[in-house]
Amino acid sequence: MSSVLDVFLALLLQVQNLGQSAANDDATSHDVVVVGAGAAGLYAAKTLQSFGYEVLIIEATDRIGGRIKSETLGDMRVELGAEEHYLAEGDNPIWNAMIAEFGNKIYVQPHQGSSAFSMDNGAGTCWTETFAMNPCANDSDVMAVDDFWDWYQLLEAHQNPNSTLADDVFSEYGVGAGHRAYHLYDAGIAGATFATNLDQLGARSLALESNEWVLSDTVRAIADKDLGYSDALARLWWDEVASASDILLSTPVEVIDTTGDQVLVLDANGGRHLARQVIVTVSIGVLQSGAIEFKPELPAATIEAYMGIGFDSGMKVAVRFSSPWWETEGEPLAWLVTEGVAGVCWVPSDYKENSTSHILMCYPMGDNSRALRALAGNGNSSAIVNAVLSDLDNTFPQAPNAASEHYIEALVEDWGADPFTRGAYSYPKIETVLSIELDNKRRDLKIPVAGDRIFFAGEATHETHPATVVGAIHEGERAALEVHSVNGSPGKPPKSRRSNDDQE
């Protein structure tokens, strides 16, 4: 991963130089400040750089990439953040760039094999294969879920704008909390697809958004076991963006002040940064927490917009084992829904070329992630792993306690506990979308404020493919183009080094 090391060393040098500049002067000065170095922020910087703007990127954590994070487990790279890649449909710049850089064989179909669903505390776990010891075809509650995938998108089936998806599932299928199949809808669908619980999703909002989806319904994963998503994007774009920008890492932004003529950004390290415009790409969770103070206060419509978009706790737990103990039917495992805190799991090692590791990736979202965090106390990841292992131990009747017996090591990424993320990704809650044309909180958040000096961007502001890296990239580009249309004068950062309090 030499490119990652090179860009990290370059970043350290830039941070050192910028820190010296800030110490010697009253404030740094750039055309545009980008707050957040995730996909949206980095692509916004890339777009601005193409026009010749001087850009400062301020990132709260010690790394770039945001909710794209690749780490090594066993002999392969695993994704502790975003993982899915979409086909070339719907203006997808990532797909085209990946194919051009790495070739057609870079992608593979994930989730290979059969699916399993834990039922009745593991005693009734079924498999989708007809030859299985307990085929799911024999369980009417499991089979009823197949109908859900078409039903949840039907506008006529979700007329009440104040109904949660849990309400509508109970009305349609008679499945409520406490029902033996509730976890199939809650963890298996709401958690696995929308990173929240069933009772947090707005049924009407979700149907409206789903009908506007423009990316492919089919997903792919990176086949190369030595290449992670963050590694690939660094090679495609981020290395170049980082080398062309001033970047401050480990620097949380505390205040964005537009009371004077220029934008003044104050960070937690005492730094002061002037610009003509600022693009804010932090997560919805960070905005909702109030971690960034805006002076003057943001318009009520902007606050209502980000408070009206769902954003829930979530984590990924990658667990390495000495054998594929879960293959009790002699088949690879494509997808598993448990009844406990693990939520859903899959086997990325099965589709990583030439990997000899055996890795389950589990996806506790919403209530499951909060339950695990409560067990962990002060960041004790071993307690999280033990709870996931215990859940898996009870999932397959033919392999009792096999998870604990074959366990080697694990990686835990708790996005909900991260103060600079505070959750997984956005979802439509009640009243997020009341009308595609007239009432959409994602669209409202895109409206510039403070006299066209503050712009918001990120996966949560995309209307047709939110909660995706592609959506984040599109929104970063959109905000950068809007800044360019307002500014139009690259290379002309503010000359004043005075604080906004001194500006008359």
Secondary structure, 3 states (H helix, E strand, C coil): CHHHHHHHHHHHHHHHHHHHHHHHCCCEECCEEEECCCHHHHHHHHHHHHHCCCEEEECCCCCCCCCCCEEEECCEEEECCCCCEECCCCCCHHHHHHHHHHCHHHEECCCCCEEEECCCCCCCCEECCCCCCCEHHHCHHHHHHHHHHHHCCCHHHCCCCCCEHHHHHHHHHCCCCCCCCHHHHHHHHHHHHHCCCHHHCEHHHHHHHHCCCCCCCCEEEECECCCCHHHHHHHHHHHHHHHHCEEECCCCEEEEECCCCCEEEEECCCCEEEECEEEECCCHHHHHHCCCEEECCCCHHHHHHHHCCEECCEEEEEEEECCCCCCCCCCCEEEEECCCCCCEEECHHHCCECCCCEEEEECCECHHHHHHHHHHCCCCHHHHHHHHHHHHHCCCCCCCCHHHHHEEEEEEEECCCCCCCCCCCEECCCCCEEECCCEEHHHHHCCCECCCCEEECCHHHCCCCCCCHHHHHHHHHHHHHHHHHHHCCCCCCCCCCCCHHHCC
